[in-house]
């Protein structure tokens, strides 16, 4: 029996996927639950596992190429003897696509090897576990080494023994950055090894480190860039408006100096302040759907992060209003690390109810952000800098201030709602910042 491997839908916005690499080669034995191919969706790389045993007969979509969701990307034969039949089936499919008559092989519809996973099932895909002969494995409970799928792929491509690498991720998890760091000192002089992107801690967006393209050339869009373009096109159909506010940050800056040594990031401080303020303004945390205005039960703050290879992703700090500041900072670091390695699960980047975009670290005074589809508002945060200001009693002083601009869906949020939200956010930051640590 011949099984088809279909391109799965790894997120609700995914229309096509790009094959990052095939873990198995034609003729290889595949076991149930074993990773066969790694697919790049619009936001992350995902391991796609098999549901049946057999032999990989033929690959239709090679590594580096894309295929629509639901289309066949390979055939798997149940036995070795059926591998040739799988090749003929693939040849027939290719001929029919080119307008030629395809040979009729079987009236029986092919069985699925890979189904279209839901967001929940994709989120449950575990890290690849590799047996380690060393007794000093990163996890104290066992001698098994936890390795991210991307790290495993890089190690396999370069013939690296993962047992020689110490993981720096959670619970000793070996990340792609660990493998790349291991490769760098032993790489040949002519070999170009990608430098791991730095973690983002004090700001929600990082300066892209990708090399500048050669002038006079054209560069094809990545899957991530295509997804961003589609989202931006959708945003153009939403009637939005913008409201700006000036916030004095002296108290927030003082608090940051106190907690920075404990691992707290400015991103976590801003996200926490926004989340606490949203508790009083559920309408600003709402969005429009076919059912009407949806008031979200959770406050999930998404924070825009620029990717090194182009595009944008918004890791989500879930239940930010209920999570303590220190845990929020740890969560953020983990999210950014996985975002850089393209290992975020769909629920970690598409479950935001409110979005923050910060360009202050680039010296930007103010800017307007584009509303992400499916949300009601996004807050653009400019840099904080010393300003000469007048006090209520007419005196002059120097205070650090930042400009924030709220872009909102006018079908859900009106001007007064936006203004009241910004007013309460400013009040919290200016007069009650210490409460963010409680």
Residue pairs with C-beta under 8 A, 6 or more apart in sequence:
1 77
1 78
1 82
1 111
2 57
2 75
2 76
2 77
2 78
2 82
2 85
2 86
2 89
2 106
2 110
3 52
3 54
3 75
3 76
3 77
3 78
3 110
3 111
3 112
3 113
4 72
4 74
4 75
4 76
4 110
4 111
4 112
4 113
5 36
5 37
5 48
5 50
5 72
5 73
5 74
5 75
5 76
5 113
5 114
6 70
6 71
6 72
6 73
6 112
6 113
6 114
6 115
6 116
7 16
7 17
7 39
7 61
7 67
7 68
7 69
7 70
7 71
7 72
7 73
8 17
8 39
8 46
8 48
8 69
8 114
8 115
8 116
8 117
9 69
9 70
9 116
9 117
10 17
10 39
10 41
10 44
10 46
10 117
10 122
10 346
11 41
11 42
11 43
11 119
11 122
11 346
11 350
12 119
12 346
12 350
13 42
13 227
13 230
13 231
13 350
14 41
14 42
14 69
14 227
15 68
15 69
16 66
16 67
16 68
16 69
16 223
17 39
17 40
17 41
17 66
17 67
17 69
17 223
18 39
18 40
18 64
18 65
18 66
18 223
19 37
19 38
19 39
19 40
19 61
19 62
19 63
19 64
19 65
19 66
19 67
19 73
20 38
20 39
20 40
20 45
20 63
20 153
21 37
21 38
21 63
21 153
21 157
22 36
22 37
22 38
22 59
22 62
22 63
22 74
23 35
23 36
23 37
23 38
23 47
23 153
24 30
24 34
24 36
24 37
24 56
25 56
26 56
26 57
26 58
26 59
26 83
27 55
27 56
27 57
27 83
28 55
28 56
29 53
29 54
29 55
30 36
30 50
30 52
30 53
30 54
30 55
30 56
30 76
31 50
31 53
32 50
32 51
32 52
32 53
33 49
33 50
33 51
34 49
34 50
35 47
35 48
35 49
35 128
35 149
36 48
36 49
36 50
36 56
36 74
36 113
36 114
37 48
37 73
37 74
38 45
38 46
38 47
38 48
38 149
38 150
38 153
39 45
39 46
39 48
40 46
40 223
40 342
41 223
41 346
42 223
42 224
42 226
42 227
43 224
43 227
43 313
43 342
43 344
43 346
43 349
43 350
44 342
44 343
44 344
44 345
44 346
44 349
45 149
45 150
45 342
45 343
46 122
46 125
46 149
47 125
47 128
47 149
48 114
49 114
49 125
50 76
50 113
50 114
51 112
51 113
51 114
51 115
52 76
52 78
52 111
52 113
53 78
54 76
54 77
54 78
54 79
54 113
55 76
55 77
55 78
55 79
55 80
55 82
55 83
56 74
56 76
57 74
57 75
57 76
57 77
57 82
57 83
57 85
57 86
57 87
57 90
58 74
58 75
58 83
58 86
58 87
58 89
58 90
59 73
59 74
60 67
60 72
60 73
60 74
60 75
60 90
60 93
60 94
61 67
61 71
61 73
61 74
66 223
67 73
69 116
70 116
72 93
72 110
75 86
75 87
75 89
75 90
75 110
76 86
76 113
77 83
77 85
77 86
85 105
88 103
88 105
89 105
92 102
92 103
92 105
93 102
95 101
95 102
95 103
96 102
119 346
119 347
119 350
120 347
122 345
122 346
123 345
123 346
123 347
123 348
125 345
127 146
127 147
127 148
127 149
127 173
128 147
128 148
128 149
128 152
129 144
129 145
129 146
129 147
130 144
130 145
130 147
130 152
130 162
130 163
131 143
131 144
131 145
132 143
132 144
132 145
132 162
132 163
133 143
133 163
134 143
134 163
135 143
137 143
137 144
137 145
137 172
138 145
138 146
138 166
138 167
138 171
138 172
138 173
138 174
139 145
139 146
139 171
139 172
145 162
145 163
145 167
145 172
145 174
146 167
146 169
146 171
146 172
146 173
146 174
147 155
147 162
147 167
147 173
147 174
148 169
148 173
148 174
148 175
148 176
148 341
148 343
149 343
150 175
150 176
150 341
150 342
150 343
151 162
151 174
151 175
151 176
151 178
151 179
151 341
152 162
154 160
154 176
154 179
154 180
154 183
155 161
155 162
155 165
155 179
158 179
158 183
160 179
160 182
160 183
162 174
162 179
164 182
165 174
165 178
165 179
165 182
166 172
166 174
166 178
167 173
167 174
167 175
167 178
168 175
168 177
168 178
169 175
169 178
169 337
170 334
175 337
175 341
176 196
176 341
177 196
177 197
177 337
177 340
177 341
180 193
180 194
180 195
180 196
181 196
183 193
184 193
184 195
187 193
195 209
196 340
197 206
197 209
197 308
197 340
198 206
198 209
199 333
199 336
199 337
199 340
200 206
200 267
200 305
200 332
200 336
201 265
201 267
201 329
201 332
201 333
201 336
202 260
202 265
202 266
202 267
202 361
203 265
203 266
203 267
203 358
203 360
203 361
204 267
204 270
204 303
204 304
204 305
204 356
204 357
204 358
205 303
205 304
205 305
205 306
205 357
205 358
205 359
205 361
206 305
206 306
206 336
207 306
207 361
207 362
208 306
208 307
208 308
208 310
209 308
210 308
210 309
210 310
213 219
221 229
221 310
222 309
222 310
222 311
224 307
224 309
224 310
224 311
224 312
224 313
225 310
225 311
227 311
228 311
228 312
231 372
231 373
232 370
234 373
235 370
235 371
235 372
235 373
238 371
238 373
238 409
238 411
239 409
239 410
239 411
240 371
240 407
240 408
240 409
240 410
241 407
241 408
241 410
241 415
241 418
242 368
242 405
242 406
242 407
242 408
243 405
243 406
243 408
243 415
243 418
243 419
243 422
244 366
244 403
244 404
244 405
244 406
245 403
245 404
245 405
245 406
245 419
245 422
245 423
245 425
245 426
246 401
246 402
246 403
246 426
247 401
247 402
247 403
247 404
247 425
247 426
247 429
247 430
248 389
248 399
248 400
248 401
248 426
248 429
248 430
249 384
249 400
249 401
249 402
249 429
249 430
250 399
250 400
250 430
251 429
251 430
251 431
251 433
251 434
252 269
252 273
252 429
252 430
252 433
253 384
253 400
254 433
255 269
255 433
255 434
255 436
255 437
256 264
256 266
256 269
259 269
259 325
259 326
259 437
262 326
263 326
263 329
263 330
263 333
264 325
264 326
264 329
265 329
265 332
265 333
267 303
267 329
267 332
267 358
268 317
268 325
268 328
268 329
268 332
269 325
269 436
270 356
270 358
270 381
271 301
271 303
271 317
271 320
271 328
271 332
271 356
272 320
272 321
272 323
272 325
272 328
272 436
273 425
273 428
273 429
273 433
273 436
274 301
274 320
274 354
274 356
274 379
274 425
275 299
275 301
275 317
275 320
275 321
275 354
276 321
276 428
276 435
276 436
277 421
277 424
277 425
277 428
278 284
278 285
278 299
278 321
278 354
278 421
279 299
279 321
280 424
281 417
281 420
281 421
281 424
282 295
282 296
283 293
283 295
283 376
283 412
283 413
283 417
284 354
284 376
284 377
284 408
284 413
284 417
284 418
284 421
285 295
285 296
285 299
285 353
285 354
285 376
285 377
286 293
286 294
286 295
286 296
286 376
286 412
286 413
287 293
287 294
287 296
287 353
287 374
287 375
287 376
287 409
287 412
288 294
288 376
288 409
288 411
288 412
293 412
296 353
298 318
298 319
298 353
299 319
299 320
299 321
299 322
299 353
299 354
300 316
300 317
300 318
300 319
300 320
300 351
300 352
300 353
300 354
301 316
301 317
301 320
301 352
301 353
301 354
301 355
301 356
302 314
302 315
302 316
302 317
302 349
302 351
302 352
302 353
302 354
302 355
302 356
302 372
302 375
303 314
303 315
303 316
303 317
303 332
303 355
303 356
303 357
303 358
304 312
304 313
304 314
304 355
304 356
304 357
304 358
304 369
305 312
305 313
305 314
305 315
305 336
305 339
306 312
307 313
307 339
307 340
308 340
313 339
313 344
313 349
314 349
314 352
314 355
314 372
315 332
315 335
315 336
315 338
315 339
315 344
315 348
315 349
316 335
316 347
316 348
316 349
316 350
316 351
316 352
317 323
317 328
317 331
317 332
317 335
318 351
320 328
323 331
325 436
325 437
335 344
335 348
338 344
338 348
339 349
352 372
352 375
353 375
354 375
354 376
354 377
354 378
354 379
355 369
355 372
355 375
355 377
355 378
355 379
356 378
356 379
356 381
357 369
357 378
357 379
357 380
357 381
358 380
358 381
359 367
359 380
359 381
359 382
359 383
360 381
360 382
360 383
360 384
360 402
361 383
362 383
363 383
364 382
364 383
365 382
365 383
365 385
365 403
366 380
366 382
366 403
366 405
367 380
367 382
367 405
368 380
368 405
368 407
369 378
369 379
369 380
369 405
369 407
370 378
370 407
371 377
371 378
371 407
371 408
371 409
372 378
375 409
376 408
376 409
376 412
376 413
377 406
377 407
377 408
377 409
377 413
377 418
377 421
378 406
378 407
379 404
379 405
379 406
379 407
380 404
380 405
380 406
380 407
381 402
381 404
382 402
382 403
382 404
382 405
383 402
384 400
384 401
384 402
385 400
385 401
385 402
386 398
386 399
386 400
387 398
387 399
387 400
387 401
388 396
388 397
388 398
389 396
389 397
389 398
389 399
389 401
390 396
391 397
404 422
404 425
406 418
406 421
406 422
408 417
408 418
428 435
428 436
